[in-house]
Structure formats: C-alpha cells, structure tokens
Amino acid sequence: MIHDMNPILQSLKTRRSCRKYKPEQITREELDAVLEIGTYAPTGHGTQSPQMVVVQDKELRDRLSVMNAAVMNATKDPFYGAPTAIIVFYDSSIGNGFADGCMVMGNLLNAAHAVGLGSCYINRAREMFDSPEGEELKAAWGIAPQMKGVAICVLGYDNGGTFPAKPRKADYVIYA
C-alpha cells in the first residue's frame, strides 16, 4: 500500500497517545521543532489566530495539573507525568477559532511523534482558563480575554505509556 512506503503517512498512522512519561525534560531542539510545526497548522483564511503557551517550569506545570484535575473532580495527575505542557488558546471572536486551535493541536501531536517524543491531548483547558485562577494566568502571560483554552499538549519521553492502535472500525469510512 502507498502509506507503507511513505514515511510521513507511516508517521501519521503510528502516532499514539502516551500516558506515562520519564521525568527528564525534553531538549530545546525537540521543543522548538514541535512548536514550529504547530505554527504551520492550517487556520481559516490564514489568520494564525491561535496562541500557544509553553510550560516547562515544574511548579507551574504541577499547578496546571491540579487545576485540570479539579475540573473533573480528580486528584491524580491528568498530565501523566509529562514534564512539558503546551496550552493552545483560540480566539473566540473568530468564527473558525476553535477549529484553528484544534488544527494546531493535531500538528503538535504529529510533530512530537515525528521527532520521537510521546504526547497526549489533554482536555479541560477551556474550563481551566475560564476560572478566576486561569484568567489571572492568562493576564500574566499577556493572553487577551477573548482567547479561550482549546486543549493542552503534554510532551515528554515515553516510559512505557504508548500502546498499539486498536483495529479500525468497519464503518469508519462511508462512500456516498
């Protein structure tokens, strides 16, 4: 099949979420490569409206983890021990804003796999940053009030937290 020979398609096919990370921080070179690809995500009319905030400081990362866990009334680390978190924000004043932010997330996840990192899409960013604590963090980072959380891309080195894909469902694609 064509995708078996194409390295880009093979990379897209083999990317999986990682749910257990080594504690060591990723390199700046790896991070920059992932972030650059995030900036090349498609956006409606080329607006490039999403913004990303990178968190590698352990204290702040842990604070964000607690905030995220609180949204779902949990106490475990929803970031699975990943040392890096990239928060993606979308411009709620733009009709395509949320979709644009989702495209950035997709690019981040795929780029992470391409450079050999584990990654996972973490939900609940909207709730986190609509809270008073989240609004304060956004203000401190210079993020405008109309910017809303899409999701958080956590990154790190896989520590046995990635598993093979489940078989694809029979009716995934329907030809009309």
C-alpha positions in Angstrom: 0.0 0.0 0.0 1.1 3.5 -0.7 1.1 4.5 3.0 3.6 1.7 3.9 6.2 3.3 1.7 5.6 7.0 2.6 7.4 8.0 5.8 5.0 10.9 6.5 1.9 8.7 6.1 3.6 6.0 8.2 4.3 8.5 11.0 0.7 9.7 11.0 -0.5 6.2 11.1 1.7 5.1 14.0 1.2 8.2 16.3 -0.4 7.2 19.6 -1.2 9.0 22.9 1.4 8.4 25.6 0.1 8.1 29.2 3.4 7.5 31.1 6.5 9.7 30.8 10.0 9.7 32.0 10.7 12.7 34.4 13.6 14.2 32.4 12.8 17.3 30.4 12.8 17.3 26.6 15.5 19.2 24.7 15.0 22.7 23.5 15.7 21.5 19.9 12.9 18.9 20.2 10.5 21.5 21.7 11.3 24.1 19.0 10.7 21.6 16.2 7.3 20.7 17.6 6.3 24.3 18.2 7.4 25.3 14.7 5.1 22.7 13.2 2.3 23.9 15.4 2.7 27.4 13.8 2.2 25.9 10.4 -1.2 24.4 11.2 -4.0 25.4 8.8 -6.1 28.3 10.0 -9.2 29.9 8.4 -8.1 32.5 5.9 -4.6 32.1 7.2 -5.4 34.2 10.3 -2.9 32.3 12.5 -5.2 33.3 15.4 -4.3 30.6 18.0 -1.7 31.1 20.6 0.5 28.6 22.5 1.9 28.9 26.0 4.8 26.6 26.8 5.2 25.5 30.4 8.3 23.6 31.5 8.7 25.0 35.0 7.8 22.1 37.3 6.0 24.2 39.9 3.8 25.8 37.2 3.3 22.6 35.4 2.1 20.9 38.6 -0.2 23.8 39.4 -1.8 23.4 35.9 -2.1 19.7 36.5 -4.0 20.3 39.8 -6.3 22.8 38.0 -7.0 20.3 35.3 -7.7 17.5 37.7 -10.1 19.7 39.7 -12.3 20.2 36.6 -13.0 16.5 36.7 -13.1 16.2 40.5 -9.9 14.1 40.5 -6.6 14.1 42.3 -4.4 12.1 40.0 -2.0 13.8 37.5 -4.0 14.2 34.3 -0.7 15.1 32.5 0.6 11.5 33.2 3.9 12.8 34.5 4.9 14.7 31.3 7.4 17.4 32.0 6.2 19.8 29.2 2.8 21.3 28.6 1.8 23.4 25.7 -1.5 25.2 26.2 -3.3 26.1 23.0 -5.7 29.0 23.0 -8.2 30.0 20.3 -9.7 33.4 19.5 -13.4 33.2 20.5 -14.2 36.3 18.4 -13.3 34.4 15.2 -15.8 32.0 13.7 -13.2 29.4 12.9 -11.2 30.0 16.1 -11.9 26.7 17.8 -11.2 24.7 14.7 -8.0 26.6 14.1 -6.9 25.7 17.7 -7.7 22.0 17.1 -5.6 22.0 13.9 -2.7 23.4 16.0 -3.2 20.6 18.5 -3.1 18.0 15.7 0.1 19.4 14.3 1.7 19.4 17.7 0.8 15.8 18.4 2.0 14.6 15.0 5.2 16.7 15.2 6.0 15.2 18.6 5.8 11.7 17.2 7.9 12.6 14.2 10.8 13.8 16.5 10.5 10.8 18.8 8.5 12.3 21.7 5.5 11.0 23.5 2.5 13.3 23.5 -1.2 13.4 24.7 -4.2 15.6 24.0 -5.5 16.8 27.4 -9.0 18.2 27.5 -10.5 20.7 30.0 -8.4 23.7 29.0 -11.5 25.8 28.4 -12.8 25.2 31.9 -9.3 25.8 33.4 -8.8 29.1 31.8 -12.4 30.4 32.2 -11.8 30.1 36.0 -10.6 33.1 38.0 -7.2 31.4 38.5 -7.0 30.7 34.8 -7.9 34.2 33.9 -5.2 35.5 36.2 -2.6 33.2 34.5 -3.8 34.4 31.0 -3.4 38.0 32.1 0.1 37.4 33.5 1.1 35.7 30.1 -0.4 38.6 28.1 -3.2 36.4 26.6 -6.3 38.5 25.7 -9.6 37.8 27.4 -11.3 36.6 24.2 -8.7 33.8 23.9 -10.1 30.5 25.3 -8.4 27.2 26.0 -8.7 24.5 23.4 -6.6 21.8 25.0 -3.1 21.0 26.4 -0.5 19.0 24.5 1.7 17.3 27.0 5.2 16.2 25.8 7.9 14.0 27.2 9.9 10.8 26.7 7.7 7.7 26.6 8.2 5.5 29.7 6.1 2.5 28.5 2.9 4.6 28.2 2.1 4.1 24.5 0.1 1.1 23.1 -0.6 -0.2 19.6 -3.7 1.1 17.8 -7.0 -0.7 18.1 -8.4 -2.2 14.9 -10.2 0.4 12.8 -14.0 0.1 12.9 -15.7 -1.3 9.8 -17.9 1.8 9.1 -15.3 4.5 9.7 -15.4 5.5 6.0 -18.6 5.5 4.0 -18.6 6.2 0.3 -21.7 8.0 -0.8 
